[in-house]
Amino acid sequence: MSHITHAQCLICGKTFEGESFEYVCPDHGNEGILDIQYDYNRIRESLSPEQLASNPDPSIWRYRPLLPVNSDSKVPALSIGGTPLYHFETLARDLGIRSFHLKDDGRLPTASFKDRASAIAAVKSVEKGAKIITTASTGNAAAALSGICASMGLPNIIFVPHSAPQAKIAQLLMFGSKVILVEGTYDDAFDLCLDAAAEHGWYNRNTGFNPYMSEGKKTCAFEICEQLDWQAPDVIAVSVGDGCIIGGIHKGLRELYHLGWIDTMPRLIGVQAQGSSYMADAWKNNENVIEKTAQAADTVADSISAGLPRDRIKALNAVTQTQGAYVTVSDDEILRAIPDLASRTGVFAEPAGAATWAGIQKAAKENLISVKESVVMINTGSGLKDVNSAMKAVELEQLPCFRIPPDITEVNRMIDKLR
C-alpha cells in the first residue's frame, strides 16, 4: 500500500480519507482539484537522504515512499527521472547572480518533463484495473503517456488539438496510440476528453483534474535539491501553461521542508507567454482564479498555451506562498531564446523551455532576482519536439548557413565570412 492518508479539496477544504475519491471534489464540478497528503512520520522511517545516497536507482521510483503508488506496483521499464543538473558560471556572471543551474528534462525518454506525471498515471491506471487510459494535451503530455503506455502494453486514446506540432503527433503514432485530432483549442480537447472518459469509463490522466499528476511532477524538485546536496536554491524558474508543473514543484519543496531535508523554501518564478498570460495576469491583479474566466491563448510555445489553466489554484499558490513572481515574455523573445540558450549551454530547448530562459533574463533585469541568489532553471522539453519553431528562430536571428561546392578553394574564400 501507499503512504497516502487523505486528499483535500483546495477550494472548500473537504477531505477524503485514503483514496476514497475518483478525481476531484464533486462539490465543484470538474474544478475541485485535490491535494494528496501522506503519513510523513511513516515515510521518515523508510526514507532518508542517507538512504537515497546509497540507492543506485536514478529514477523517480527512488522516492517511492513519497509517491501515491503501492509498494508492489509494477512500474514502467523506461528510466524516468535522474535528469542532469548543469552548472553554468558564465551565465551566472551575465545575469549578475551568485549561481545558475539548468535542470534538463528534455533528456527524459519522450523528451519532456511530462514523463514524470505520465509514469504515475500509467501505474495508477493499472492499480485501478482500467482497460484504457486517456489524456488531452498540446503534445508533450500525450507523447509522454503514449510512450510509457507502449513500454507497459497499455491501450490508450489521446486527444490533441489539430494544430499540435507534427513531431509530437508523430511520436503518438509511432508509440501506437489511438489519436484523436480535435478541430479546436487545447481547452476544447481537454473538455472533450473529460466527457469521453466519463462516458466510457476510461482512466483520465488530465492535468488539473487527476490530482496524482502533481505527485509525479514534484519529483523534479526532489532531484534538484538532492543534486545540490540538499542545499535548496534561492529561486527555481519554470514556464507555466496549465500550472501543474509549478504546482508540483511547490508540492515537492513543501514536502522536503516538512521532512526537514531542506532548510529554506525557494521562491518560484513562473514564466508565461504574453499570448497566454492567465496566471501572470491573475497574480499581478490579485484576482480570484476560482472565479476568473478563460481568456484567449495564442503563442508559439504550444506547450504553455492554455486559455484556462486547469491547475490554476496550485499554480497561484506556488508563487504567492513562496513570495515569488510571474513574468511574461513575447513570442519573439521566446524564439530568440532558443538559439541563445543552445549556443551558450549546449541545451536545445523547445519554445516552452526557452521561454524560461527569456523569463529569467527579464526577471534579473527587473530585479526580481538579487545578486546574492542562486537560480535553477528547468528546461521542460527538447527542441527536437518542435523543429519548425527552431527554424523560425534561425530566420529571426538571421543565423548564417553557407552553401559551397566540394572544393577547398571555396572553403578558403569563405574563411573571413566564417570568422
Secondary structure by P-SEA (a helix, b strand, c coil): cccccbbbbccccccccccccccccccccccbbbbbbcaaaaaaacccaaaaaaccccccccccccccccccbbbbcccccbbbbbbbaaaaaaacccbbbbbccccccccccaaaaaaaaaaaaaaacccccccccccaaaaaaaaaaaaacccbbbbbcccccaaaaaaaaaaccbbbbbcccaaaaaaaaaaaaaaccccccccccccaaaaaaaaaaaaaaaaaccccccbbbbbbccaaaaaaaaaaaaaaaaaccccbbbbbbbbbcccccaaaaaaaacccccccccccccccccccccccccaaaaaaaaaaaaccbbbbbcaaaaaaaaaaaaaaccccccaaaaaaaaaaaaaaaaccccccbbbbbbbcccccccaaaaaaaaaaacbbbbbbcccaaaaaaaccccc
